[in-house]
C-alpha cells in the first residue's frame, strides 16, 4: 500500500485509523489503490490490533526488512552453491567479511 505521499509529517503517526482510500495513491505512476488492497490492509490492522499509523508503519518496516534480509540470504546461498570457481567464492567472502579477509 502506498502511504508515502500521505505521510507529510510526524503528526500523521498519531492518527488512529487508516485514511480514506483516495489518500493512498501511488504518485510515482499516478495509480489509485484498489479496494481489494485497501480492505486487506484494514484486515491486517484489525488482526494485529494496530491502534495508530505508527503501529502500521512499524509493522510494514519490520516485514520490509525481514523480506530484504531473506532475499540477501538466498542470494548468498545460491551464489555459494553455483559459483564457477574458488576465486569467485573468495571474492564473495571478501565482500561479506572484509575484516576477516586478506583481500584489502
Backbone bond lengths (Angstrom), bond angles and torsions (degrees), N, CA, C in turn:
res aa  C-N    CA-C-N  psi(-1)  N-CA   C-N-CA  omega(-1)  CA-C   N-CA-C  phi
1 X - - - 1.446 - - 1.517 108.20 -
2 X 1.296 118.10 134.26 1.462 122.94 -177.37 1.526 109.88 -93.97
3 X 1.301 116.07 96.77 1.459 119.34 177.54 1.519 111.27 -109.98
4 X 1.331 117.12 7.87 1.461 120.91 -176.18 1.524 112.41 -61.63
5 X 1.328 117.72 -44.60 1.463 119.54 -178.83 1.526 111.63 -67.98
6 X 1.321 116.97 -22.43 1.465 121.37 177.84 1.528 111.38 -76.43
7 X 1.317 117.08 -29.52 1.465 121.70 -177.19 1.528 109.79 -81.13
8 X 1.314 116.31 85.95 1.461 121.67 -176.50 1.520 113.48 -93.83
9 X 1.318 117.17 -6.89 1.459 120.31 179.34 1.512 111.10 -178.17
10 X 1.332 117.07 171.37 1.472 121.07 -177.70 1.522 113.61 -61.93
11 X 1.311 117.72 -23.12 1.460 120.42 179.76 1.517 113.70 -63.22
12 X 1.310 117.22 -23.06 1.474 121.01 -179.52 1.531 112.00 -68.88
13 X 1.329 117.26 -23.76 1.459 120.41 -177.72 1.526 113.01 -65.29
14 X 1.319 118.24 -22.96 1.468 120.23 -176.86 1.520 112.76 -91.15
15 X 1.333 117.82 -0.92 1.458 119.94 176.06 1.520 109.18 -59.06
16 X 1.325 115.83 142.04 1.469 119.91 -172.75 1.527 114.00 -102.19
17 X 1.313 117.45 4.93 1.465 119.70 175.56 1.513 109.70 -154.66
18 X 1.321 115.14 158.90 1.457 119.32 175.93 1.521 109.01 -63.94
19 X 1.304 115.75 140.19 1.465 120.17 177.02 1.516 109.73 -71.28
20 X 1.303 115.70 175.23 1.466 121.15 179.30 1.526 110.04 -61.33
21 X 1.301 115.53 155.33 1.464 121.42 -176.03 1.528 111.80 -59.70
22 X 1.319 118.29 -29.78 1.458 122.05 -178.32 1.530 112.43 -63.74
23 X 1.335 116.92 -25.91 1.467 121.54 -178.33 1.527 111.20 -68.96
24 X 1.321 116.42 -33.72 1.461 121.64 -174.92 1.521 109.96 -87.29
25 X 1.313 113.98 89.23 1.454 120.51 -177.62 1.517 108.18 -128.25
26 X 1.326 116.62 134.51 1.451 121.27 176.40 1.526 107.51 -79.12
27 X 1.325 115.95 99.86 1.461 120.20 -176.26 1.525 112.80 -73.41
28 X 1.324 117.99 -16.40 1.463 120.40 178.27 1.522 111.69 -68.24
29 X 1.321 115.98 -38.08 1.469 120.00 -179.67 1.528 111.69 -117.65
30 X 1.337 116.26 8.87 1.461 122.37 178.97 1.533 111.40 52.97
31 X 1.321 114.84 53.92 1.466 121.46 -176.13 1.527 109.71 -123.36
32 X 1.309 116.63 130.98 1.462 121.84 178.74 1.523 110.58 -79.58
33 X 1.317 115.65 156.22 1.461 121.81 177.57 1.521 109.69 -78.11
34 X 1.314 116.97 138.25 1.463 119.79 179.49 1.529 110.12 -77.46
35 X 1.295 114.66 153.92 1.475 120.28 179.34 1.524 110.42 -62.43
36 X 1.311 117.43 -35.89 1.468 122.36 179.70 1.526 111.18 -60.94
37 X 1.330 116.56 -46.99 1.471 120.63 179.36 1.521 110.28 -65.99
38 X 1.326 117.81 -42.08 1.469 121.48 179.66 1.525 110.69 -61.27
39 X 1.340 117.15 -44.34 1.472 120.73 178.56 1.523 111.33 -63.13
40 X 1.335 116.51 -39.23 1.468 119.96 178.16 1.528 110.94 -63.11
41 X 1.328 117.08 -42.29 1.464 120.51 178.88 1.521 111.20 -64.48
42 X 1.319 117.61 -37.03 1.470 120.77 176.26 1.528 110.41 -64.11
43 X 1.329 116.81 -39.17 1.464 120.71 177.63 1.527 110.89 -65.20
44 X 1.323 116.98 -40.63 1.470 120.87 178.36 1.523 110.07 -62.30
45 X 1.325 116.46 -43.93 1.474 120.01 178.37 1.529 111.13 -60.62
46 X 1.307 116.67 -41.53 1.465 120.38 179.36 1.529 111.14 -68.97
47 X 1.337 116.79 -43.21 1.463 121.10 -177.64 1.528 111.77 -61.88
48 X 1.339 117.05 -42.63 1.462 121.08 -178.20 1.523 112.76 -93.56
49 X 1.331 116.49 9.55 1.460 122.53 175.39 1.532 111.99 54.93
50 X 1.311 115.81 47.07 1.464 121.08 -179.90 1.518 109.18 -79.57
51 X 1.315 115.85 124.71 1.459 121.11 -176.36 1.524 112.81 -96.54
52 X 1.340 117.72 -26.43 1.463 121.09 -177.92 1.532 110.26 -134.99
53 X 1.320 114.89 168.44 1.461 120.05 175.46 1.531 109.54 -65.65
54 X 1.328 117.40 -26.98 1.477 121.04 175.49 1.531 109.70 -60.11
55 X 1.340 117.09 -43.12 1.456 120.59 177.14 1.525 111.48 -61.37
56 X 1.341 115.96 -43.01 1.465 120.64 178.81 1.529 109.98 -63.66
57 X 1.313 116.93 -44.49 1.464 122.20 -179.74 1.526 110.58 -59.87
58 X 1.333 116.99 -47.17 1.463 120.73 -178.91 1.523 111.51 -63.57
59 X 1.331 116.21 -40.38 1.464 121.39 178.15 1.532 109.88 -63.55
60 X 1.314 117.02 -46.22 1.465 122.66 179.27 1.526 110.39 -61.09
61 X 1.320 116.43 -44.98 1.460 121.29 -178.95 1.528 111.29 -64.08
62 X 1.325 117.23 -42.94 1.464 121.41 178.52 1.528 110.88 -58.96
63 X 1.333 117.13 -48.68 1.468 120.14 -179.37 1.516 111.59 -66.01
64 X 1.328 116.92 -35.28 1.453 120.60 178.09 1.524 111.16 -63.30
65 X 1.323 116.55 -44.61 1.470 121.30 179.70 1.529 110.78 -67.19
66 X 1.326 117.31 -42.47 1.462 120.41 179.85 1.534 111.35 -63.49
67 X 1.325 116.82 -41.61 1.466 119.40 178.33 1.524 111.39 -66.18
68 X 1.318 117.38 -40.22 1.457 120.44 178.47 1.527 111.33 -64.74
69 X 1.323 117.03 -41.88 1.467 120.69 177.30 1.525 110.50 -62.03
70 X 1.315 117.43 -39.12 1.462 121.33 178.48 1.531 110.95 -64.65
71 X 1.314 116.93 -40.34 1.476 120.83 177.94 1.525 109.94 -61.98
72 X 1.337 117.30 -46.01 1.459 120.10 179.84 1.526 111.65 -63.85
73 X 1.317 117.19 -41.59 1.460 120.06 -179.63 1.526 111.11 -65.15
74 X 1.324 116.96 -41.32 1.469 120.02 177.07 1.526 111.21 -63.82
75 X 1.324 116.85 -38.73 1.459 119.94 176.92 1.521 110.40 -61.50
76 X 1.313 117.42 -47.29 1.471 120.77 179.81 1.521 111.05 -59.74
77 X 1.319 115.83 -46.92 1.468 119.29 -179.13 1.525 111.47 -61.60
78 X 1.326 117.21 -44.55 1.463 120.76 179.15 1.519 111.53 -66.46
79 X 1.317 118.00 -38.84 1.459 121.25 179.82 1.519 110.82 -65.05
80 X 1.320 116.48 -44.44 1.467 119.61 -179.99 1.525 111.13 -62.13
81 X 1.314 115.17 -37.76 1.461 119.90 -177.22 1.523 111.79 -74.88
82 X 1.332 117.81 -29.91 1.460 119.93 -173.00 1.521 114.13 -114.09
83 X 1.334 118.00 4.74 1.474 119.98 -179.50 1.520 109.49 -58.76
84 X 1.327 117.89 133.17 1.465 121.47 -173.06 1.525 114.87 -68.73
85 X 1.328 118.04 -29.58 1.463 118.38 -178.45 1.529 110.36 -152.56
86 X 1.331 116.87 164.17 1.463 119.97 -177.20 1.526 114.22 -60.34
87 X 1.327 118.82 -32.97 1.460 118.94 -179.07 1.525 111.58 -67.12
88 X 1.336 117.00 -33.15 1.461 120.33 176.15 1.516 110.19 -66.92
89 X 1.331 116.58 -40.37 1.465 119.85 176.60 1.519 111.01 -63.43
90 X 1.339 117.04 -38.21 1.459 120.93 179.07 1.529 110.65 -64.34
91 X 1.314 116.88 -37.90 1.462 119.99 176.80 1.517 111.02 -61.50
92 X 1.317 116.53 -38.01 1.460 120.71 178.39 1.519 110.55 -65.51
93 X 1.318 117.49 -40.13 1.460 120.99 178.43 1.522 109.80 -63.24
94 X 1.328 117.28 -39.51 1.469 120.98 179.09 1.515 111.17 -62.74
95 X 1.314 117.30 -36.08 1.460 121.18 178.79 1.517 110.72 -73.61
96 X 1.343 117.89 -41.14 1.451 121.60 -177.29 1.524 112.82 -70.85
97 X 1.339 117.06 -42.47 1.458 121.03 -173.59 1.524 110.83 -134.79
98 X 1.313 118.21 71.60 1.456 119.61 -176.07 1.535 112.98 -62.62
99 X 1.317 117.72 -27.89 1.464 119.13 -179.01 1.535 111.78 -72.56
100 X 1.338 117.24 -20.15 1.467 120.14 -178.37 1.531 112.91 -100.16
101 X 1.307 117.05 -4.34 1.450 119.21 -175.55 1.520 112.15 -107.27
102 X 1.327 115.13 167.13 1.469 121.42 177.50 1.520 109.78 -109.06
103 X 1.317 116.15 34.46 1.465 121.03 -174.76 1.514 112.68 -92.59
104 X 1.296 118.33 1.18 1.466 120.25 -174.37 1.473 113.02 -73.66
